[in-house]
Amino acid sequence: MTGLRLLTALLLAASFVLIGPSPVRAADDDAATTIVPSRAPAEKSPSLVRNKYFLKKGRVEFTPRFGYISNNALNDEFTAGLGVTYHLSERLGIEASFDYGVLGGTQNTKQLAIAVLRLLDSSFRLESVDPAAFVSVSAIWSPMYGKINPFSSAVINLDFFFIFGLGYGNEHVEMLSYFNDGVSEQAQLAQQSQINHLFMMNFGFGAKVFVTKWMSLRLDGRLYLTWDNVLNYDEDQAAATNRELGSLANRLTCDDASIPANEKACKTVFPTTLVLSAGVSFWTPQQARHRAARK
């Protein structure tokens, strides 16, 4: 008897799986029987995040920020700057930005550069580049907006974005020498620093944390890529040619039209500068007025 009940239950379960659920029928005493769908129709463009806390379209974002250049081998460098972004939509914006290195000279020379100078002849001059200004116009794409609720204590609204842009940059070319007065050792400039002008592309990624509807915290990393002609010391013949130029010869010598091409040996390199920055963004107009204007 128990086996018959089990077989009956299995047959009923199999018939439900194979045939599938039937539509729900709703009968009305005064009307013909109608068929009511058991599921809501699919949305053509479903919204992934409902009740969005923060609106960006048509608003301007001002971002004072501070950064650190993390991949310079010979110098420590901090930057201060400002970015202004106009948001064309919730996902796309255009940013104009300016950042400048606040340190310079030998005050930010790393101990690595001093150690190299100690190992070399006292007449040797070490070429060092110290990034200065970055001016760029960039597109900002924000494909991901989300909310997290850590420890069930507060809802944090996040916006992740990617950056791509073009612009101008310059750097101070410094020729360093070794100095030791018996008390301390340090690098010193063998000549006044010169400015190298460069065309740059930048790529980046970052995130914004919305604190209020008019303020957000912003973290991003941006890689500046360029190309430049520098003196070639990779080959013996090229190195010998460049040593004849004197101890103060540097990458700007390759751009000096007064020096004949056969008296210098240059190569093209693709240097990069990685800037990690943090800032606070202020948004205008106020979101309440912005919502009213969009209705």
Legacy VTK file of the C-alpha trace (Angstrom):
# vtk DataFile Version 3.0
C-alpha trace
ASCII
DATASET POLYDATA
POINTS 295 float
0.000 0.000 0.000
2.845 2.313 0.845
4.535 1.503 -2.484
1.331 2.351 -4.375
1.102 5.746 -2.660
4.753 6.498 -3.458
4.253 5.502 -7.134
1.167 7.716 -7.366
3.068 10.693 -5.921
5.958 10.197 -8.357
3.574 10.043 -11.338
1.859 13.265 -10.245
5.221 15.001 -9.856
6.409 13.810 -13.268
3.232 14.970 -14.973
3.613 18.431 -13.404
7.208 18.754 -14.667
6.430 17.487 -18.190
3.151 19.301 -18.750
4.028 22.489 -16.843
1.753 24.779 -14.828
-1.468 25.766 -16.525
-2.722 29.373 -16.657
-4.759 30.547 -13.720
-8.441 30.851 -14.622
-10.574 33.494 -12.966
-14.359 33.087 -13.269
-16.907 35.844 -12.944
-20.551 35.134 -12.181
-21.719 37.658 -14.795
-18.976 37.289 -17.407
-17.374 34.614 -19.485
-14.382 32.817 -18.078
-11.117 34.701 -18.760
-7.459 33.676 -18.610
-5.232 35.698 -16.264
-1.434 35.487 -16.874
0.429 34.104 -13.880
3.558 36.239 -14.531
4.130 39.935 -15.196
5.263 40.795 -18.743
8.998 41.346 -19.193
10.200 44.967 -19.235
11.795 46.156 -22.456
14.362 48.335 -20.628
14.456 47.241 -16.994
16.102 49.581 -14.514
18.896 47.818 -12.654
18.832 50.211 -9.698
15.479 51.605 -8.626
14.924 54.700 -6.502
18.298 56.103 -7.520
19.618 58.346 -4.794
21.819 60.564 -6.928
21.178 62.186 -10.322
23.995 63.433 -12.577
22.499 64.331 -15.965
22.740 68.063 -16.689
24.744 68.795 -13.530
28.277 70.173 -13.085
30.807 68.524 -10.752
33.716 70.519 -9.251
36.497 68.357 -7.772
39.496 69.820 -5.908
41.931 66.950 -5.388
45.377 65.899 -4.232
47.465 63.144 -5.760
50.692 61.178 -5.556
52.897 60.145 -8.493
53.748 56.565 -7.615
56.064 55.370 -10.396
58.814 58.001 -10.513
62.090 56.218 -9.752
64.123 59.257 -8.635
61.605 61.750 -7.183
58.719 61.825 -4.749
55.990 64.081 -6.113
52.594 65.227 -4.870
50.052 67.036 -7.017
47.206 69.453 -6.381
44.530 70.101 -8.956
40.962 70.746 -9.994
38.578 68.870 -12.268
35.328 70.270 -13.708
32.912 67.746 -15.216
29.690 68.350 -17.113
27.470 65.256 -17.122
25.723 64.791 -20.458
23.784 61.818 -19.094
23.766 59.508 -16.097
26.601 57.516 -17.693
28.626 59.966 -19.793
30.440 63.184 -18.871
33.169 65.512 -20.165
35.916 66.636 -17.762
38.482 69.434 -18.031
41.243 69.063 -15.450
44.461 70.690 -14.269
47.010 69.194 -11.870
50.421 70.485 -10.848
53.372 68.963 -8.968
53.838 70.943 -5.765
57.439 69.853 -5.106
60.531 70.570 -7.175
64.280 70.973 -7.233
66.179 68.549 -5.012
63.850 68.701 -2.021
61.951 65.640 -3.267
64.912 63.603 -4.610
64.769 60.003 -3.407
67.627 58.312 -1.584
67.953 55.991 -4.578
69.207 58.887 -6.724
71.730 59.898 -4.045
72.946 56.301 -3.767
73.513 56.153 -7.540
75.449 59.441 -7.495
77.705 58.172 -4.697
78.778 55.235 -6.854
79.718 57.390 -9.836
82.534 59.769 -10.621
82.122 63.222 -9.069
82.019 64.785 -12.530
79.029 62.681 -13.534
75.585 64.293 -13.798
72.421 62.220 -13.325
69.416 63.146 -15.489
66.171 63.246 -13.500
62.679 64.231 -14.635
60.198 65.780 -12.211
56.585 65.912 -13.544
54.998 69.334 -13.221
51.752 70.213 -15.029
48.979 68.048 -16.473
46.183 69.660 -18.494
43.633 67.374 -20.130
40.131 67.021 -21.530
38.662 63.587 -20.863
35.518 61.539 -21.387
34.147 59.902 -18.236
32.012 56.788 -18.629
30.082 55.502 -15.610
28.685 52.068 -16.476
28.101 50.918 -12.899
26.014 52.497 -10.150
25.215 50.546 -7.046
24.383 50.445 -3.374
25.966 48.444 -0.586
24.769 48.009 2.961
27.730 46.937 5.113
26.802 45.426 8.478
23.182 46.518 7.842
24.012 49.911 9.343
24.005 52.338 6.409
23.402 52.367 2.671
26.415 53.567 0.658
25.764 54.822 -2.877
28.643 54.157 -5.283
29.448 55.190 -8.825
32.318 53.496 -10.720
33.791 55.221 -13.759
36.425 54.969 -16.484
38.436 57.882 -17.961
40.000 58.457 -21.365
41.425 61.780 -22.517
44.045 63.846 -24.306
46.066 66.815 -23.165
49.352 68.545 -22.450
51.995 67.894 -19.841
55.390 69.223 -18.917
58.222 68.116 -16.688
61.360 69.632 -15.199
64.542 68.048 -16.525
67.109 68.208 -13.705
70.822 67.378 -13.917
71.876 66.218 -10.459
75.290 66.038 -8.836
76.424 64.660 -5.464
77.063 66.931 -2.498
78.513 65.998 0.888
79.608 68.671 3.366
80.640 66.176 6.058
77.362 66.620 7.909
74.784 65.473 5.387
74.737 64.166 1.864
72.254 65.261 -0.768
71.738 65.865 -4.445
72.150 69.317 -5.893
71.301 70.849 -9.256
74.262 71.094 -11.592
72.324 73.606 -13.686
68.940 75.314 -13.659
66.195 72.830 -14.478
64.739 72.940 -17.990
61.131 72.325 -19.058
60.188 69.520 -21.419
56.806 69.942 -23.194
54.810 66.811 -24.059
51.559 65.686 -25.672
49.812 63.151 -23.444
47.027 60.586 -23.401
45.478 59.421 -20.159
43.518 56.368 -19.063
42.009 55.761 -15.664
39.499 54.163 -13.345
37.858 55.398 -10.176
34.890 55.466 -7.845
32.670 58.068 -6.198
30.982 57.670 -2.838
27.942 59.933 -2.477
27.883 61.542 0.951
24.975 63.893 0.284
23.014 64.881 -2.825
25.451 67.742 -3.463
28.769 66.230 -2.332
30.709 63.040 -3.014
34.133 61.589 -2.271
36.211 60.660 -5.321
39.138 58.251 -5.685
40.855 57.555 -8.985
44.034 56.349 -10.606
45.150 57.850 -13.907
47.964 56.735 -16.210
49.485 59.415 -18.453
51.193 58.059 -21.569
53.427 60.002 -23.948
56.455 59.589 -26.208
59.789 61.390 -26.161
63.244 61.398 -27.756
66.072 60.717 -25.313
69.826 60.167 -25.631
70.664 56.553 -26.404
73.194 54.873 -24.099
72.131 51.302 -24.906
74.779 50.765 -27.579
78.526 51.367 -27.201
78.878 53.525 -30.300
75.806 55.620 -29.434
76.998 56.034 -25.833
80.446 57.173 -27.003
78.860 59.719 -29.340
76.666 61.156 -26.588
79.495 61.410 -24.052
81.199 63.830 -26.410
78.262 66.211 -25.860
79.364 66.897 -22.269
78.099 65.970 -18.816
75.075 68.286 -18.999
73.600 66.676 -22.132
70.075 65.354 -21.549
66.892 64.429 -23.427
66.330 68.024 -24.504
69.566 67.786 -26.475
67.689 65.586 -28.951
65.355 68.530 -29.673
68.190 71.050 -30.024
68.358 71.930 -33.726
71.731 73.646 -33.285
73.437 70.271 -32.704
73.922 68.297 -35.952
72.131 64.946 -36.112
75.411 63.021 -36.615
76.774 64.369 -33.333
74.042 62.884 -31.135
72.370 59.474 -30.918
68.717 59.449 -29.829
65.911 56.919 -29.463
62.145 57.133 -28.922
60.708 55.994 -25.593
57.164 55.850 -24.210
57.296 57.036 -20.579
54.269 56.769 -18.290
53.206 58.636 -15.176
50.761 57.063 -12.713
48.842 59.553 -10.541
46.720 58.289 -7.629
44.401 61.004 -6.357
41.636 61.663 -3.854
39.247 64.586 -3.733
35.840 65.932 -2.776
33.280 66.710 -5.484
30.692 69.469 -5.179
27.623 69.330 -7.444
25.441 72.075 -8.877
22.580 72.817 -9.282
21.007 71.409 -6.149
19.300 68.100 -6.833
15.842 69.232 -5.668
15.870 72.105 -8.166
17.383 69.830 -10.780
14.588 67.285 -10.376
11.964 70.044 -10.620
13.573 71.457 -13.772
13.531 68.046 -15.443
9.805 67.486 -14.895
LINES 1 296
295 0 1 2 3 4 5 6 7 8 9 10 11 12 13 14 15 16 17 18 19 20 21 22 23 24 25 26 27 28 29 30 31 32 33 34 35 36 37 38 39 40 41 42 43 44 45 46 47 48 49 50 51 52 53 54 55 56 57 58 59 60 61 62 63 64 65 66 67 68 69 70 71 72 73 74 75 76 77 78 79 80 81 82 83 84 85 86 87 88 89 90 91 92 93 94 95 96 97 98 99 100 101 102 103 104 105 106 107 108 109 110 111 112 113 114 115 116 117 118 119 120 121 122 123 124 125 126 127 128 129 130 131 132 133 134 135 136 137 138 139 140 141 142 143 144 145 146 147 148 149 150 151 152 153 154 155 156 157 158 159 160 161 162 163 164 165 166 167 168 169 170 171 172 173 174 175 176 177 178 179 180 181 182 183 184 185 186 187 188 189 190 191 192 193 194 195 196 197 198 199 200 201 202 203 204 205 206 207 208 209 210 211 212 213 214 215 216 217 218 219 220 221 222 223 224 225 226 227 228 229 230 231 232 233 234 235 236 237 238 239 240 241 242 243 244 245 246 247 248 249 250 251 252 253 254 255 256 257 258 259 260 261 262 263 264 265 266 267 268 269 270 271 272 273 274 275 276 277 278 279 280 281 282 283 284 285 286 287 288 289 290 291 292 293 294
